[in-house]
Amino acid sequence: HGRRRILHFNITSHPTSDWVVQQLREAFPDAGPYRYVILDNDSKFDADVIAFLKTTGLQPKRTSVEAPWQNGIAERWVGSCRREILDHVIALSEPHLRRLMRAYVNYYHHDRIHDSLDKDAPHRRPVEAKPLPAATVISGARLGGLHHRYSWREAA
């Protein structure tokens, strides 16, 4: 989780083990540097999901019951997503929620800074030096104005 990149996301109101297997196929289309997948004890992570993971070379690791701290990275991401967008916007439909989440993942990768990345974003962003003494700061709205990205604008 070094750069905190989101590999894949999708949305459904009724996840099943078949749906989970399809999401895993889309998240890990090729063999990569990944060795483990952390799962909780939800019934959708059944024998079919475990068999798929093992055939792809990924080792499933289950967390203990009622132990969210054992998958703290995922829990932290879900909490950030809720606080930073889902608590402020009512999703009107599944496609609308998918658009909101796509926008949030883009914001998360390109604009949201992380203390653990030395105040950088997962897709690195260069520090902008002030171009001229008379330059002013401008604000670019992100996520419909819930968040902003600031940059320099040279004075006219």
Backbone torsions as a table, in degrees:
resi	resn	phi	psi	omega
1	HIS	NA	23.8	-175.2
2	GLY	-49.7	-51.4	-178.7
3	ARG	-98.8	1.8	176.5
4	ARG	57.6	43.8	178.8
5	ARG	-87.6	140.2	174.6
6	ILE	-87.6	118.6	-176.8
7	LEU	-78.4	-36.3	-173.7
8	HIS	-164.4	147.1	170.6
9	PHE	-145.1	155.5	172.7
10	ASN	-158.8	169.5	-173.0
11	ILE	-134.7	137.4	170.4
12	THR	-153.3	150.9	179.0
13	SER	-85.4	-17.3	-178.7
14	HIS	-135.3	79.2	-179.7
15	PRO	-69.4	137.9	175.9
16	THR	-124.1	172.5	178.5
17	SER	-64.9	-36.2	176.9
18	ASP	-62.9	-41.0	178.3
19	TRP	-63.7	-42.3	179.6
20	VAL	-62.2	-44.2	178.7
21	VAL	-59.6	-42.7	178.6
22	GLN	-63.1	-39.5	178.6
23	GLN	-66.1	-37.1	177.2
24	LEU	-66.2	-38.4	176.2
25	ARG	-60.7	-41.8	-179.0
26	GLU	-72.8	-33.5	-179.8
27	ALA	-74.4	-34.4	-176.6
28	PHE	-125.9	68.0	-177.2
29	PRO	-68.8	-27.2	-179.2
30	ASP	-126.9	160.8	173.7
31	ALA	-63.3	137.2	-177.7
32	GLY	-139.5	-164.0	-177.9
33	PRO	-79.5	4.2	-174.4
34	TYR	-83.1	141.0	179.7
35	ARG	-119.9	-31.3	-172.4
36	TYR	-125.9	152.1	169.5
37	VAL	-128.0	125.0	-179.3
38	ILE	-93.0	125.6	-179.1
39	LEU	-123.0	148.5	169.8
40	ASP	-89.1	-163.0	-175.5
41	ASN	-100.6	24.9	178.0
42	ASP	-64.2	144.1	-177.6
43	SER	-65.9	-18.7	179.2
44	LYS	-71.4	-16.9	175.5
45	PHE	-91.1	65.2	-174.1
46	ASP	-88.6	-166.0	-176.9
47	ALA	-60.6	-33.8	178.7
48	ASP	-64.2	-42.1	179.1
49	VAL	-65.8	-45.0	-179.9
50	ILE	-62.3	-43.0	179.1
51	ALA	-63.0	-42.5	178.1
52	PHE	-60.5	-46.3	-179.2
53	LEU	-59.6	-44.0	-178.4
54	LYS	-66.8	-36.7	178.9
55	THR	-69.7	-24.4	178.5
56	THR	-91.0	0.3	178.2
57	GLY	87.9	6.1	177.6
58	LEU	-93.4	136.7	-179.2
59	GLN	-97.9	118.7	179.0
60	PRO	-74.6	137.0	175.6
61	LYS	-125.3	120.6	179.8
62	ARG	-94.0	140.5	174.0
63	THR	-83.0	162.5	176.0
64	SER	-70.8	161.2	178.4
65	VAL	-65.0	135.0	178.7
66	GLU	53.6	45.6	-179.8
67	ALA	-131.8	67.9	-177.0
68	PRO	-61.9	-25.2	-179.2
69	TRP	-66.0	-15.5	178.9
70	GLN	-77.0	-11.7	173.4
71	ASN	-131.9	55.1	-172.8
72	GLY	-60.7	-31.9	-178.5
73	ILE	-66.1	-47.1	178.7
74	ALA	-66.5	-41.6	179.7
75	GLU	-62.8	-39.4	179.0
76	ARG	-64.9	-42.2	179.9
77	TRP	-63.5	-44.1	179.8
78	VAL	-62.0	-42.7	178.1
79	GLY	-63.0	-42.5	178.4
80	SER	-62.9	-43.7	179.9
81	CYS	-61.0	-43.3	178.8
82	ARG	-64.0	-49.8	-176.9
83	ARG	-65.5	-36.8	-170.8
84	GLU	-90.1	-17.2	177.3
85	ILE	-143.5	-49.0	-170.2
86	LEU	-69.8	-24.5	175.4
87	ASP	-75.4	-11.3	-174.4
88	HIS	-112.0	-13.4	-174.9
89	VAL	-130.8	134.6	175.5
90	ILE	-92.5	117.0	177.7
91	ALA	-74.9	126.7	-175.5
92	LEU	-87.6	-20.9	180.0
93	SER	-161.6	172.7	177.9
94	GLU	-62.6	-44.3	176.3
95	PRO	-62.0	-36.0	177.5
96	HIS	-65.1	-44.2	177.6
97	LEU	-62.0	-39.0	178.1
98	ARG	-62.3	-42.2	177.7
99	ARG	-64.3	-42.6	178.1
100	LEU	-60.8	-44.6	-178.9
101	MET	-67.8	-38.3	176.8
102	ARG	-61.6	-43.2	177.8
103	ALA	-64.6	-39.2	179.7
104	TYR	-67.3	-43.3	179.1
105	VAL	-62.0	-40.3	177.0
106	ASN	-62.9	-45.3	176.3
107	TYR	-60.1	-45.1	-178.6
108	TYR	-59.5	-42.1	-178.3
109	HIS	-74.5	-38.7	-169.3
110	HIS	-104.9	-24.6	-172.0
111	ASP	-122.9	-32.5	-173.6
112	ARG	-76.3	123.6	-179.5
113	ILE	-86.8	154.6	-178.7
114	HIS	-128.3	131.3	177.6
115	ASP	-59.7	-38.9	-177.3
116	SER	-69.9	-14.0	177.0
117	LEU	-105.6	26.1	-178.0
118	ASP	55.5	47.3	178.4
119	LYS	60.7	35.9	176.5
120	ASP	-114.3	167.3	176.1
121	ALA	-97.1	159.9	179.3
122	PRO	-53.9	-42.1	171.6
123	HIS	-93.5	100.7	-170.4
124	ARG	-40.2	141.6	174.8
125	ARG	-124.4	128.9	-179.1
126	PRO	-70.3	147.7	175.2
127	VAL	-76.1	127.1	-179.1
128	GLU	-89.1	122.8	174.2
129	ALA	-79.0	150.7	178.0
130	LYS	-66.1	117.9	-173.0
131	PRO	-68.4	-38.8	-179.9
132	LEU	-142.1	154.4	178.9
133	PRO	-58.2	-29.5	-177.5
134	ALA	-90.1	3.7	-178.8
135	ALA	-65.0	149.0	179.2
136	THR	-118.5	159.1	178.6
137	VAL	-86.7	133.7	174.1
138	ILE	-118.5	152.9	-176.9
139	SER	-111.5	129.8	174.5
140	GLY	-109.3	122.3	-177.5
141	ALA	-68.4	139.1	174.3
142	ARG	-126.6	147.6	178.9
143	LEU	53.8	48.6	176.7
144	GLY	67.3	22.6	178.7
145	GLY	96.2	-0.2	176.9
146	LEU	-68.9	-31.6	179.8
147	HIS	-134.4	165.9	-177.5
148	HIS	-138.9	155.8	171.1
149	ARG	-123.0	133.1	-174.7
150	TYR	-107.5	143.2	177.1
151	SER	-147.7	174.2	-179.1
152	TRP	-92.2	145.5	171.5
153	ARG	-126.9	128.6	179.9
154	GLU	-70.2	141.1	179.5
155	ALA	-66.7	143.1	-179.1
156	ALA	-79.2	NA	NA
